[in-house]
Amino acid sequence: MTRLSVNLNKIALVRNARPLDIPSVTRMATIALDSGAHGITVHPRPDSRHIRTDDVLALSKLLAARPDREFNIEGNPFHNMMELVHTVRPHQCTLVPDEPGASTSDHGWNLERDADRLRPVIADLHAWGVRVSLFMDPDPDAMATAAAVGADRVELYTEPYANAWLAGAAETSLTAYTATARAATAAGLGINAGHDLSLDNLPPFLEAVPGVLEVSIGHALTADALELGMAGSVRAYLDAIARGNGAVG
């Protein structure tokens, strides 16, 4: 079954609105894991507007006591992230080409431009025992290059699919994702996915896109948790994953 990694950035964003540890990032992580989430994702940014260094260190300790769950740190390796990753040694590092002031990640890597910069970064991560995933647009032609620079996986950037789903054009959008997933598999890459996936659009995505190993979901899952509670929201997403996986032929 596709694994669920819960992104806690929006929990931290709410917490940071006041000088209090409410809501607690580690408490929400514990609830998510106790409810069946397979892992935790964080995306620390240079301005610490949500996840902070102390959160990463605390979550690393929490995950260390749960060897069957994974810790995924994502972010731009050229924006002061690598020292933290070296300290924590997460199971996976997802490299994302966002700019410091970006409100959220909004595009994948351009490997024709960035491959030479990424190779030594990926080599360092592998030397630290960290699996490497590259945040990528749905482009089948880029998958062989992603494998050639040393990535273990790609995370398919799914906001274009989410927008197409809202517009009633999901089928056309999914064609690119399906082709990209097949190209990734052919290149020896594992497949992750994330960004604007929700309870509604997740099952059809998994039905259409073969071999998705992990989805990282934060914004929609946190919004649903306001109604369902964190435990209920995680269980709802696990059910959505199961329905999407069950429909794959």
N, C-alpha and C positions, 0 to 999 in steps of 0.2 A: 504494500500500500504506500502511496505517496505520503511522505512525512510532513508534519506541520511544525514549523518554527514560528513562534510568536514574537513579533517585533514590539519592543516595549518603549519605543521612542515617545509615543504620545502619552503614555503613563508618566514618563519623566517630564514631559512638557507641562502637564497639569501640576505636577509636584513643584516644579520650579516657579510657579506663579506666586507662591508664598514661601517664607523662610521656615518651612515645616517639612517633615518627611511624610507628607500625606498627599497623594497615596504613596505607599512604599513600593519602590520598584522591585525590591527583592521579595516582598510579600506577594505582589502580583505575579512574579515569576514562579514562586512556590505554588500558588493556586493553579496557574496554567499547567505546570508540570504534573501536579497531583491530579489534574483533570484529564491527563492523557496527551498533552502536547509533547512532541518528540524533541523539542529544542527551543532555545531562546536566541533571538537576534537583536543586536543593538547596532546603531549607526552613530557613533560619536562624531561630532563635528567640531572644528576648531574653536567656535564661539561658545561651546558647551550649552547651547540653548535648550537642549533636552538631556540626553544621556551624558553623564559626566565621568571623569576618570574614576572617581570613587565607586560609581555604579558598576563600571566594568570590573573592577577588582573584586567587589562584593559578589557579583554574579559569577565570576570565575570560581570563587570558593564554593558557591552554592552548587554549580554544575559539577565540580570536582567530586562532590559527595553522591552524584547520580551518574555513574559511568555509562549508563545506557541512554543518556540524553546528550544532546550536542549544544555547543556554544558557537555561534556564528557572529563574527564581528565584520561589519561592512563599512566601507568608506573609501576615500581617495588616498592611496598610499603616498602621494606627494604632498599631503597636507598634515604632517606631523602625527600620522596614525601608526607608523611602523614600530616606533619605540614601545608603544602600548601593547601592540600585538606580540612583540618579542617578549615582553614581560609576562603576558597572560598565556600565550600559546593556545589559542582556541582550537577547536576541532577544524573549523573552516574560517577562511577569510575571503569575503566577497569584495573584490576590487571594483569600485564605482567611480566613474569619471566626473563627479559633480564638483561644482565650484564652491568656495567657502560660503558665499552669500545665497546659494540656491535654497529655495524653500523646501524642495524635495528633489530626488533624483529624477531626471527627465530625459536621459538618453544613455545609450550604451557606448562602449569604447569604439573609437575609430582605429582599427589595428593597422591600417596602412600608415597612419601617422604615429601611433603610440607603441607599436610592437617592441621597438628597440629599448624604450624606457621601461617597459613592463618585464622584459626577460630577467634582468637582475633582481627585480622585486620578487618575482615568482620563485626564482632560485633561492633567495633568502628564506621565503616562507616554507619552501620544501625542506630546507636545511633545519628549520625549527620544528618540523613535523606537522605542519599546518596544510590542510587541503585548500586548494585555490580554486575559486570560482570567479569568472569574469562576467560582469553585468553587460549584457549584449542586446542590441536590437534584433528583431526577428529577420535575420539575413542569412539564408543558407550558405551563401558564398563565403561568409566570414568564419564558418566553423572550423575549417581545416587550418586557418591561420591561428585561431584561438588554441587549437591543439598544438600547433607548431611552436607557440611561444611558451608552452609548458603548462597551460591550465589543465586542471583535472575535471572541472565542470564549467558550464555557463549558466548564468541566471538570466532567463529570458525576461526582458522588460515588458510588462503586460499592460501598461496604461493604454497604449493604442488599442489593444483588444477590448479593454474595459469601456473605452469611449465608443468603439464600434458596437459593442453589445447594447449600450444605452441608445444608440441611434438605430438599432434594428439591423445592423450590418455585420453581425458577428461572424457569419459563415464565411464571408469574403476575407475578413481579417484572420480567421483561424487557418486559412490556407497557408499563409506565410509562416505561422507558428508550427504547423504540422510539418511543413517542408524543412524548417530550420531544425526541429527536433530530430528528424530523420538524418539530416546532414551531420548533426552533432553526434548522434549515435555511431554513424559511419566513421567519424573521425576519432572515435574512442572516448568521447566526452560524456560525462554525466549531465543530466538536465535538471536545473532548478527553475523556479519561476516566481515572480513577485512584482507587485505594484498595482494597487487599486483592485485586487481580487476581493470578491465579496461572497456572501452566502448564495447570492443569485447567479453570479457569472462564473463561479468556480467549477461547479459540476460540468457544465458544457465545455469548459476549457479542457478539463481532464479527460472528458469523453473523446475529444478530438485530437489532443496532442499526446503522442505516445511516449512512454518512458519517463514521465516527470517524477523525479526522486524526492523532491522537496518543494514546498511552497512556503514563502515567508510572507506573513500577513500581519499588519499592524493597525493601520488607520481604521479600516472597516471593522476589524475584530474588536478594537477598543470601543468604537461607537456602538456596536452591538452589545458590548459588555455593560453599557449604561442601562440597557433594558433587561438583559439576561443575566447579568453578573459575569465576572470573568470565567468562572467554572462553566456556567451555562453557555457562554459564547464559545469557549474552546470545544465543548462537546458538540455544539451545532456545526462548527467548522470541520470537526472530525467526521461527522455524519455526512456533510457535503462532500468531503473527500471520498468517503466510502461510496457514495452514490456515483460520483464521477468515475472512480476506478472500476466500479462494477459494470459500467456501461461500455468499457473498452473491450472490443472484440478481439 
